[in-house]
Amino acid sequence: MQAGRVLAGRRAELATVFTAEPATTPRLTLVARLAGALAVPVIAEGRYRDAEQIGQPFAAGAHSVVMGNAVTSPLWITRRLVPATPAAAGSPDAAAAGP
């Protein structure tokens, strides 16, 4: 892990850490390491996209989890969900139902 800046001090209430490597899944190992090492709440953020993934950072010690695009971006949500529709699978029932 190549850590970015950690903002912390004797009276710190928040620590911010970022990694330089690209990732496609949540950084659960990092969440667990931070939760075990810091005396401040750890907020997990980044690449949490479904209900299954939401429980994982809590189990790793996170205080809370942020779901950004997964709940705030209509385009991202549409792209993620449309492939599961009958129309996307070429179902004749979906075509007959119309818009």
N, CA, C and O atoms as CSV, one atom per row, in Angstrom:
chain,resi,resn,atom,element,x,y,z
A,1,MET,N,N,0.838,-1.170,0.000
A,1,MET,CA,C,0.000,0.000,0.000
A,1,MET,C,C,0.883,1.233,0.000
A,1,MET,O,O,1.793,1.358,0.819
A,2,GLN,N,N,0.615,2.127,-0.907
A,2,GLN,CA,C,1.297,3.405,-0.913
A,2,GLN,C,C,0.333,4.416,-0.303
A,2,GLN,O,O,-0.626,4.836,-0.950
A,3,ALA,N,N,0.586,4.797,0.916
A,3,ALA,CA,C,-0.347,5.683,1.616
A,3,ALA,C,C,-0.138,7.123,1.195
A,3,ALA,O,O,0.974,7.560,0.898
A,4,GLY,N,N,-1.235,7.834,1.181
A,4,GLY,CA,C,-1.169,9.270,0.938
A,4,GLY,C,C,-0.927,9.972,2.251
A,4,GLY,O,O,-0.247,9.437,3.127
A,5,ARG,N,N,-1.464,11.141,2.397
A,5,ARG,CA,C,-1.269,11.888,3.627
A,5,ARG,C,C,-2.243,11.427,4.697
A,5,ARG,O,O,-3.409,11.147,4.418
A,6,VAL,N,N,-1.764,11.355,5.884
A,6,VAL,CA,C,-2.622,11.054,7.022
A,6,VAL,C,C,-2.679,12.317,7.861
A,6,VAL,O,O,-1.659,12.797,8.355
A,7,LEU,N,N,-3.878,12.846,8.016
A,7,LEU,CA,C,-4.064,14.054,8.803
A,7,LEU,C,C,-4.472,13.636,10.204
A,7,LEU,O,O,-5.595,13.184,10.427
A,8,ALA,N,N,-3.562,13.789,11.133
A,8,ALA,CA,C,-3.862,13.383,12.504
A,8,ALA,C,C,-2.984,14.181,13.453
A,8,ALA,O,O,-1.891,14.616,13.090
A,9,GLY,N,N,-3.463,14.364,14.649
A,9,GLY,CA,C,-2.705,15.077,15.667
A,9,GLY,C,C,-3.213,14.663,17.024
A,9,GLY,O,O,-4.027,13.747,17.140
A,10,ARG,N,N,-2.734,15.337,18.052
A,10,ARG,CA,C,-3.157,14.965,19.396
A,10,ARG,C,C,-4.651,15.154,19.595
A,10,ARG,O,O,-5.268,14.411,20.358
A,11,ARG,N,N,-5.242,16.130,18.927
A,11,ARG,CA,C,-6.662,16.390,19.101
A,11,ARG,C,C,-7.445,16.040,17.831
A,11,ARG,O,O,-8.554,16.536,17.631
A,12,ALA,N,N,-6.889,15.214,16.998
A,12,ALA,CA,C,-7.538,14.888,15.730
A,12,ALA,C,C,-8.859,14.159,15.950
A,12,ALA,O,O,-8.969,13.288,16.813
A,13,GLU,N,N,-9.833,14.524,15.171
A,13,GLU,CA,C,-11.121,13.844,15.192
A,13,GLU,C,C,-11.374,13.098,13.888
A,13,GLU,O,O,-12.357,12.368,13.760
A,14,LEU,N,N,-10.483,13.288,12.926
A,14,LEU,CA,C,-10.659,12.682,11.617
A,14,LEU,C,C,-9.304,12.339,11.030
A,14,LEU,O,O,-8.353,13.112,11.148
A,15,ALA,N,N,-9.220,11.196,10.407
A,15,ALA,CA,C,-8.007,10.823,9.691
A,15,ALA,C,C,-8.396,10.525,8.258
A,15,ALA,O,O,-9.353,9.790,8.013
A,16,THR,N,N,-7.669,11.084,7.315
A,16,THR,CA,C,-7.943,10.851,5.905
A,16,THR,C,C,-6.756,10.136,5.287
A,16,THR,O,O,-5.621,10.606,5.378
A,17,VAL,N,N,-7.017,9.009,4.664
A,17,VAL,CA,C,-5.963,8.239,4.024
A,17,VAL,C,C,-6.443,7.862,2.641
A,17,VAL,O,O,-7.601,7.486,2.462
A,18,PHE,N,N,-5.567,7.959,1.667
A,18,PHE,CA,C,-5.920,7.482,0.334
A,18,PHE,C,C,-4.762,6.662,-0.198
A,18,PHE,O,O,-3.618,6.818,0.231
A,19,THR,N,N,-5.076,5.789,-1.135
A,19,THR,CA,C,-4.033,4.976,-1.748
A,19,THR,C,C,-3.898,5.376,-3.208
A,19,THR,O,O,-4.864,5.810,-3.836
A,20,ALA,N,N,-2.720,5.230,-3.729
A,20,ALA,CA,C,-2.445,5.640,-5.097
A,20,ALA,C,C,-2.821,4.569,-6.122
A,20,ALA,O,O,-3.056,4.880,-7.290
A,21,GLU,N,N,-2.878,3.312,-5.686
A,21,GLU,CA,C,-3.169,2.251,-6.637
A,21,GLU,C,C,-4.642,2.249,-7.021
A,21,GLU,O,O,-5.505,2.484,-6.174
A,22,PRO,N,N,-4.937,1.986,-8.295
A,22,PRO,CA,C,-6.342,1.860,-8.686
A,22,PRO,C,C,-6.936,0.583,-8.085
A,22,PRO,O,O,-6.236,-0.412,-7.893
A,23,ALA,N,N,-8.206,0.628,-7.800
A,23,ALA,CA,C,-8.857,-0.551,-7.234
A,23,ALA,C,C,-10.260,-0.668,-7.800
A,23,ALA,O,O,-10.891,0.334,-8.140
A,24,THR,N,N,-10.740,-1.890,-7.899
A,24,THR,CA,C,-12.102,-2.106,-8.380
A,24,THR,C,C,-13.004,-2.642,-7.286
A,24,THR,O,O,-14.218,-2.739,-7.468
A,25,THR,N,N,-12.416,-2.991,-6.150
A,25,THR,CA,C,-13.195,-3.488,-5.017
A,25,THR,C,C,-12.829,-2.674,-3.779
A,25,THR,O,O,-11.778,-2.034,-3.751
A,26,PRO,N,N,-13.682,-2.690,-2.758
A,26,PRO,CA,C,-13.377,-1.944,-1.540
A,26,PRO,C,C,-12.079,-2.405,-0.885
A,26,PRO,O,O,-11.692,-3.567,-1.007
A,27,ARG,N,N,-11.422,-1.503,-0.201
A,27,ARG,CA,C,-10.157,-1.787,0.479
A,27,ARG,C,C,-10.427,-2.241,1.917
A,27,ARG,O,O,-10.179,-1.492,2.862
A,28,LEU,N,N,-10.927,-3.448,2.077
A,28,LEU,CA,C,-11.313,-3.941,3.393
A,28,LEU,C,C,-10.125,-4.153,4.328
A,28,LEU,O,O,-10.247,-3.954,5.536
A,29,THR,N,N,-8.993,-4.549,3.786
A,29,THR,CA,C,-7.804,-4.726,4.613
A,29,THR,C,C,-7.377,-3.392,5.196
A,29,THR,O,O,-7.003,-3.313,6.366
A,30,LEU,N,N,-7.429,-2.349,4.393
A,30,LEU,CA,C,-7.079,-1.011,4.864
A,30,LEU,C,C,-8.060,-0.545,5.937
A,30,LEU,O,O,-7.647,0.027,6.946
A,31,VAL,N,N,-9.341,-0.782,5.730
A,31,VAL,CA,C,-10.353,-0.411,6.726
A,31,VAL,C,C,-10.049,-1.103,8.053
A,31,VAL,O,O,-10.075,-0.462,9.103
A,32,ALA,N,N,-9.763,-2.392,8.017
A,32,ALA,CA,C,-9.476,-3.148,9.234
A,32,ALA,C,C,-8.219,-2.629,9.926
A,32,ALA,O,O,-8.191,-2.501,11.150
A,33,ARG,N,N,-7.177,-2.331,9.144
A,33,ARG,CA,C,-5.930,-1.825,9.731
A,33,ARG,C,C,-6.151,-0.476,10.397
A,33,ARG,O,O,-5.650,-0.234,11.495
A,34,LEU,N,N,-6.894,0.398,9.741
A,34,LEU,CA,C,-7.153,1.722,10.309
A,34,LEU,C,C,-8.029,1.631,11.553
A,34,LEU,O,O,-7.764,2.292,12.557
A,35,ALA,N,N,-9.074,0.809,11.482
A,35,ALA,CA,C,-9.977,0.669,12.622
A,35,ALA,C,C,-9.241,0.125,13.845
A,35,ALA,O,O,-9.555,0.495,14.977
A,36,GLY,N,N,-8.279,-0.738,13.621
A,36,GLY,CA,C,-7.519,-1.298,14.726
A,36,GLY,C,C,-6.446,-0.369,15.268
A,36,GLY,O,O,-6.021,-0.511,16.415
A,37,ALA,N,N,-6.002,0.587,14.445
A,37,ALA,CA,C,-4.882,1.442,14.838
A,37,ALA,C,C,-5.287,2.835,15.299
A,37,ALA,O,O,-4.523,3.493,16.005
A,38,LEU,N,N,-6.467,3.294,14.917
A,38,LEU,CA,C,-6.861,4.667,15.226
A,38,LEU,C,C,-7.891,4.734,16.339
A,38,LEU,O,O,-8.695,3.822,16.527
A,39,ALA,N,N,-7.846,5.821,17.059
A,39,ALA,CA,C,-8.815,6.026,18.141
A,39,ALA,C,C,-9.982,6.892,17.675
A,39,ALA,O,O,-10.766,7.366,18.498
A,40,VAL,N,N,-10.105,7.103,16.373
A,40,VAL,CA,C,-11.205,7.882,15.808
A,40,VAL,C,C,-12.056,6.957,14.942
A,40,VAL,O,O,-11.562,5.931,14.474
A,41,PRO,N,N,-13.320,7.300,14.721
A,41,PRO,CA,C,-14.159,6.458,13.854
A,41,PRO,C,C,-13.608,6.402,12.431
A,41,PRO,O,O,-13.137,7.407,11.898
A,42,VAL,N,N,-13.670,5.233,11.830
A,42,VAL,CA,C,-13.249,5.035,10.445
A,42,VAL,C,C,-14.500,4.982,9.579
A,42,VAL,O,O,-15.423,4.212,9.847
A,43,ILE,N,N,-14.519,5.810,8.539
A,43,ILE,CA,C,-15.635,5.831,7.599
A,43,ILE,C,C,-15.137,5.221,6.300
A,43,ILE,O,O,-14.240,5.766,5.658
A,44,ALA,N,N,-15.707,4.108,5.916
A,44,ALA,CA,C,-15.309,3.418,4.689
A,44,ALA,C,C,-16.015,4.068,3.508
A,44,ALA,O,O,-17.226,4.284,3.545
A,45,GLU,N,N,-15.259,4.378,2.467
A,45,GLU,CA,C,-15.844,5.038,1.297
A,45,GLU,C,C,-15.117,4.565,0.053
A,45,GLU,O,O,-13.889,4.479,0.033
A,46,GLY,N,N,-15.872,4.264,-0.970
A,46,GLY,CA,C,-15.266,3.906,-2.245
A,46,GLY,C,C,-15.518,2.482,-2.669
A,46,GLY,O,O,-15.059,1.541,-2.022
A,47,ARG,N,N,-16.239,2.322,-3.745
A,47,ARG,CA,C,-16.490,1.046,-4.396
A,47,ARG,C,C,-17.445,0.134,-3.627
A,47,ARG,O,O,-17.419,-1.081,-3.825
A,48,TYR,N,N,-18.282,0.690,-2.759
A,48,TYR,CA,C,-19.338,-0.087,-2.106
A,48,TYR,C,C,-20.586,0.077,-2.965
A,48,TYR,O,O,-21.160,1.164,-3.029
A,49,ARG,N,N,-21.009,-1.006,-3.629
A,49,ARG,CA,C,-22.038,-0.882,-4.659
A,49,ARG,C,C,-23.302,-1.688,-4.415
A,49,ARG,O,O,-24.304,-1.476,-5.098
A,50,ASP,N,N,-23.281,-2.601,-3.466
A,50,ASP,CA,C,-24.488,-3.399,-3.245
A,50,ASP,C,C,-24.593,-3.814,-1.782
A,50,ASP,O,O,-23.671,-3.616,-0.991
A,51,ALA,N,N,-25.739,-4.393,-1.447
A,51,ALA,CA,C,-26.023,-4.748,-0.053
A,51,ALA,C,C,-24.998,-5.737,0.501
A,51,ALA,O,O,-24.636,-5.656,1.674
A,52,GLU,N,N,-24.538,-6.649,-0.310
A,52,GLU,CA,C,-23.556,-7.636,0.149
A,52,GLU,C,C,-22.266,-6.954,0.597
A,52,GLU,O,O,-21.669,-7.345,1.600
A,53,GLN,N,N,-21.839,-5.937,-0.145
A,53,GLN,CA,C,-20.588,-5.253,0.181
A,53,GLN,C,C,-20.715,-4.342,1.404
A,53,GLN,O,O,-19.714,-4.069,2.066
A,54,ILE,N,N,-21.904,-3.873,1.712
A,54,ILE,CA,C,-22.081,-2.919,2.802
A,54,ILE,C,C,-21.747,-3.527,4.168
A,54,ILE,O,O,-21.207,-2.826,5.024
A,55,GLY,N,N,-22.047,-4.783,4.393
A,55,GLY,CA,C,-21.755,-5.403,5.680
A,55,GLY,C,C,-20.277,-5.637,5.929
A,55,GLY,O,O,-19.850,-5.707,7.082
A,56,GLN,N,N,-19.501,-5.757,4.888
A,56,GLN,CA,C,-18.082,-6.095,5.021
A,56,GLN,C,C,-17.264,-5.050,5.780
A,56,GLN,O,O,-16.499,-5.432,6.665
A,57,PRO,N,N,-17.381,-3.757,5.485
A,57,PRO,CA,C,-16.569,-2.802,6.251
A,57,PRO,C,C,-16.991,-2.699,7.717
A,57,PRO,O,O,-16.156,-2.438,8.583
A,58,PHE,N,N,-18.288,-2.904,8.003
A,58,PHE,CA,C,-18.713,-2.908,9.402
A,58,PHE,C,C,-18.047,-4.062,10.143
A,58,PHE,O,O,-17.594,-3.900,11.276
A,59,ALA,N,N,-17.989,-5.220,9.503
A,59,ALA,CA,C,-17.325,-6.375,10.108
A,59,ALA,C,C,-15.829,-6.126,10.294
A,59,ALA,O,O,-15.203,-6.706,11.182
A,60,ALA,N,N,-15.259,-5.260,9.451
A,60,ALA,CA,C,-13.835,-4.929,9.541
A,60,ALA,C,C,-13.561,-3.820,10.552
A,60,ALA,O,O,-12.405,-3.468,10.787
A,61,GLY,N,N,-14.621,-3.264,11.156
A,61,GLY,CA,C,-14.432,-2.257,12.195
A,61,GLY,C,C,-14.830,-0.843,11.825
A,61,GLY,O,O,-14.645,0.070,12.630
A,62,ALA,N,N,-15.371,-0.631,10.636
A,62,ALA,CA,C,-15.774,0.719,10.232
A,62,ALA,C,C,-16.945,1.217,11.074
A,62,ALA,O,O,-17.798,0.439,11.501
A,63,HIS,N,N,-16.967,2.503,11.299
A,63,HIS,CA,C,-18.056,3.159,12.033
A,63,HIS,C,C,-19.246,3.368,11.104
A,63,HIS,O,O,-20.395,3.238,11.527
A,64,SER,N,N,-18.977,3.691,9.838
A,64,SER,CA,C,-20.028,3.911,8.853
A,64,SER,C,C,-19.478,3.666,7.450
A,64,SER,O,O,-18.272,3.516,7.256
A,65,VAL,N,N,-20.392,3.629,6.474
A,65,VAL,CA,C,-20.020,3.354,5.085
A,65,VAL,C,C,-20.701,4.365,4.178
A,65,VAL,O,O,-21.877,4.681,4.363
A,66,VAL,N,N,-19.967,4.870,3.204
A,66,VAL,CA,C,-20.507,5.811,2.224
A,66,VAL,C,C,-20.747,5.066,0.919
A,66,VAL,O,O,-19.850,4.399,0.405
A,67,MET,N,N,-21.954,5.179,0.388
A,67,MET,CA,C,-22.276,4.629,-0.934
A,67,MET,C,C,-22.531,5.808,-1.861
A,67,MET,O,O,-23.658,6.300,-1.923
A,68,GLY,N,N,-21.545,6.263,-2.563
A,68,GLY,CA,C,-21.672,7.421,-3.428
A,68,GLY,C,C,-22.503,7.176,-4.668
A,68,GLY,O,O,-23.728,7.286,-4.623
A,69,ASN,N,N,-21.857,6.843,-5.776
A,69,ASN,CA,C,-22.554,6.653,-7.047
A,69,ASN,C,C,-23.640,5.600,-6.991
A,69,ASN,O,O,-24.609,5.668,-7.746
A,70,ALA,N,N,-23.494,4.636,-6.115
A,70,ALA,CA,C,-24.470,3.555,-6.037
A,70,ALA,C,C,-25.854,4.057,-5.649
A,70,ALA,O,O,-26.842,3.363,-5.888
A,71,VAL,N,N,-25.951,5.240,-5.058
A,71,VAL,CA,C,-27.260,5.786,-4.693
A,71,VAL,C,C,-27.502,7.198,-5.213
A,71,VAL,O,O,-28.631,7.684,-5.154
A,72,THR,N,N,-26.476,7.864,-5.717
A,72,THR,CA,C,-26.653,9.259,-6.121
A,72,THR,C,C,-26.525,9.515,-7.618
A,72,THR,O,O,-26.818,10.620,-8.074
A,73,SER,N,N,-26.099,8.535,-8.384
A,73,SER,CA,C,-25.894,8.744,-9.819
A,73,SER,C,C,-26.895,7.930,-10.635
A,73,SER,O,O,-26.723,6.722,-10.796
A,74,PRO,N,N,-27.945,8.583,-11.152
A,74,PRO,CA,C,-28.929,7.846,-11.961
A,74,PRO,C,C,-28.302,7.124,-13.159
A,74,PRO,O,O,-28.725,6.019,-13.499
A,75,LEU,N,N,-27.320,7.724,-13.788
A,75,LEU,CA,C,-26.674,7.081,-14.937
A,75,LEU,C,C,-25.947,5.807,-14.503
A,75,LEU,O,O,-26.072,4.769,-15.153
A,76,TRP,N,N,-25.189,5.883,-13.410
A,76,TRP,CA,C,-24.477,4.707,-12.917
A,76,TRP,C,C,-25.472,3.618,-12.531
A,76,TRP,O,O,-25.270,2.451,-12.867
A,77,ILE,N,N,-26.547,3.985,-11.830
A,77,ILE,CA,C,-27.560,3.013,-11.402
A,77,ILE,C,C,-28.203,2.346,-12.618
A,77,ILE,O,O,-28.370,1.127,-12.645
A,78,THR,N,N,-28.557,3.134,-13.607
A,78,THR,CA,C,-29.187,2.600,-14.817
A,78,THR,C,C,-28.257,1.632,-15.539
A,78,THR,O,O,-28.667,0.535,-15.918
A,79,ARG,N,N,-27.014,2.039,-15.726
A,79,ARG,CA,C,-26.053,1.153,-16.397
A,79,ARG,C,C,-25.861,-0.152,-15.637
A,79,ARG,O,O,-25.647,-1.202,-16.242
A,80,ARG,N,N,-25.935,-0.087,-14.340
A,80,ARG,CA,C,-25.736,-1.282,-13.510
A,80,ARG,C,C,-26.953,-2.207,-13.527
A,80,ARG,O,O,-26.800,-3.427,-13.484
A,81,LEU,N,N,-28.169,-1.635,-13.589
A,81,LEU,CA,C,-29.378,-2.439,-13.455
A,81,LEU,C,C,-30.019,-2.877,-14.769
A,81,LEU,O,O,-30.621,-3.949,-14.826
A,82,VAL,N,N,-29.905,-2.081,-15.813
A,82,VAL,CA,C,-30.567,-2.402,-17.082
A,82,VAL,C,C,-30.159,-3.767,-17.633
A,82,VAL,O,O,-31.018,-4.471,-18.164
A,83,PRO,N,N,-28.899,-4.175,-17.535
A,83,PRO,CA,C,-28.549,-5.497,-18.078
A,83,PRO,C,C,-29.341,-6.648,-17.456
A,83,PRO,O,O,-29.397,-7.729,-18.042
A,84,ALA,N,N,-29.944,-6.451,-16.304
A,84,ALA,CA,C,-30.710,-7.514,-15.650
A,84,ALA,C,C,-32.172,-7.548,-16.097
A,84,ALA,O,O,-32.919,-8.427,-15.667
A,85,THR,N,N,-32.594,-6.618,-16.943
A,85,THR,CA,C,-33.987,-6.571,-17.382
A,85,THR,C,C,-34.242,-7.529,-18.533
A,85,THR,O,O,-33.317,-7.872,-19.270
A,86,PRO,N,N,-35.497,-7.970,-18.699
A,86,PRO,CA,C,-35.827,-8.851,-19.823
A,86,PRO,C,C,-35.513,-8.202,-21.175
A,86,PRO,O,O,-35.089,-8.894,-22.101
A,87,ALA,N,N,-35.712,-6.892,-21.303
A,87,ALA,CA,C,-35.430,-6.215,-22.575
A,87,ALA,C,C,-33.967,-6.360,-22.960
A,87,ALA,O,O,-33.645,-6.553,-24.132
A,88,ALA,N,N,-33.097,-6.269,-21.992
A,88,ALA,CA,C,-31.669,-6.394,-22.274
A,88,ALA,C,C,-31.314,-7.811,-22.703
A,88,ALA,O,O,-30.355,-8.023,-23.446
A,89,ALA,N,N,-32.086,-8.770,-22.234
A,89,ALA,CA,C,-31.838,-10.167,-22.584
A,89,ALA,C,C,-32.530,-10.563,-23.887
A,89,ALA,O,O,-32.412,-11.703,-24.337
A,90,GLY,N,N,-33.260,-9.608,-24.497
A,90,GLY,CA,C,-33.940,-9.892,-25.752
A,90,GLY,C,C,-35.259,-10.638,-25.583
A,90,GLY,O,O,-35.695,-11.331,-26.503
A,91,SER,N,N,-35.893,-10.512,-24.438
A,91,SER,CA,C,-37.132,-11.198,-24.159
A,91,SER,C,C,-38.273,-10.665,-25.014
A,91,SER,O,O,-38.474,-9.451,-25.060
A,92,PRO,N,N,-39.039,-11.538,-25.704
A,92,PRO,CA,C,-40.182,-11.078,-26.475
A,92,PRO,C,C,-41.253,-10.483,-25.574
A,92,PRO,O,O,-41.980,-9.594,-26.018
A,93,ASP,N,N,-41.385,-10.929,-24.333
A,93,ASP,CA,C,-42.354,-10.365,-23.405
A,93,ASP,C,C,-42.071,-8.906,-23.118
A,93,ASP,O,O,-42.999,-8.102,-23.018
A,94,ALA,N,N,-40.809,-8.552,-22.985
A,94,ALA,CA,C,-40.431,-7.173,-22.689
A,94,ALA,C,C,-40.757,-6.274,-23.877
A,94,ALA,O,O,-41.236,-5.154,-23.694
A,95,ALA,N,N,-40.504,-6.750,-25.083
A,95,ALA,CA,C,-40.792,-5.953,-26.273
A,95,ALA,C,C,-42.297,-5.738,-26.431
A,95,ALA,O,O,-42.714,-4.661,-26.856
A,96,ALA,N,N,-43.117,-6.727,-26.102
A,96,ALA,CA,C,-44.554,-6.617,-26.231
A,96,ALA,C,C,-45.156,-5.654,-25.204
A,96,ALA,O,O,-46.177,-5.017,-25.461
A,97,ALA,N,N,-44.508,-5.556,-24.034
A,97,ALA,CA,C,-45.041,-4.696,-22.973
A,97,ALA,C,C,-44.893,-3.228,-23.320
A,97,ALA,O,O,-45.683,-2.404,-22.860
A,98,GLY,N,N,-43.906,-2.890,-24.115
A,98,GLY,CA,C,-43.711,-1.501,-24.501
A,98,GLY,C,C,-43.159,-0.663,-23.362
A,98,GLY,O,O,-42.879,-1.174,-22.278
A,99,PRO,N,N,-43.003,0.660,-23.624
A,99,PRO,CA,C,-42.408,1.522,-22.600
A,99,PRO,C,C,-43.332,1.762,-21.429
A,99,PRO,O,O,-42.967,2.468,-20.489
